[in-house]
Amino acid sequence: MRTRKIFLFIFLVGICKNIQAQDSSFLSMLNDSVAAHAKTTYVTGTFKGNHIVNMQTVESPAKGAMYFLIMHRFGALNSGAYNLFGLDNATLRLGFDYGITDLLSVGVGRTSLDKAFDGYVKYKFVRQTDGSNKIPVTADILLGVSNYTQRYPDKPYLDASYRTVYTAQFLVARKFKKYSLQIVPTFLHYNLVPTAQDANNIFAIGIGGRVKLTNRMSITSEYNYLPPNQIVSMTVYNSLSFAWEIETGGHVFQLVFSNSQGMTEPYYITRTAGSWANGDIYFGFNISRNFNITKHAKLK
């Protein structure tokens, strides 16, 4: 009888160990399956709008959404009391962006400076994610064209082809907890330049960021560095801009201070004639509004 009890005990212990091993194997398989089918979480709201100040961001409208932007710059603050410190003068840009898909958007704009039209295509090919399969950055490529239509009676040779500038940008950004950073290498091609010593092909690099103060307020800034000896016929300063950003229920409002009067790439990168040290500061604002043309469309 004693021997039977011993064999029965050994038998029961073996069964328990086998069940435990099967349960462990099953739980391991279940965990692997959950991990494999875990939904990727994309990071959103790296920036509140399509522009840090003048510089484009990695943000774009979602499929079917329309993004409307007003960019306004007064004259230079050092223009004196007679011009009300620049408030008597103004430069304006109106822009529209449309989301073809969540990753692909197009935009058009018109600036009063030189009566210039601009258009571009932006494609987001990398998106920052959270989770186990983490992607650290969001990256876009932007291709644009600009053409100014200001009439110069003394320069009849300036047809449309001579007035055109092409832009290519690679935008890479990362969102942290309270701030976001972006770096933007830029290539510009001018069909016509002022002198033979000026380069038709221009390379520059910009960096910008956003620091979140509250849920609705941020400080944004950007700096665009133009390497020397590319433009020699005029004095060009590197563009430095700051903005106080306020979100007001569907609108994003920015109070802007910049040494650049122009608001598109060919102007603020290669035509910034103002210097912060000399008081050539242009005060202004940006106002943006996102319209949900189709259901659930929003800024991506």
Secondary structure, DSSP 8 states (H G I E B T S, - for coil): -HHHHHHHHHHHHHHHHHHHHHHHHHHHHHHHHHHHT---EE---SSSSSBSSSSB-S--B-TTEEEEEEEEEEEEGGG-GGGGGGTT-EEEEEEEEEESSSSEEEEEEEETGGGEEEEEEEEEEE--EESSS----EEEEEEEEEEE----TT-TT--TTTTEEEEEEEEEEEE-SSEEEEEEEEEEEESS-SSTTS-SEEEEEEEEEEEE-SSSEEEEEEEEE--TTS--SS----EEEEEEEEE-SSEEEEEEEES-S--SHHHHTT-----TTTT--EEEEEEEEEEE-STT--B-
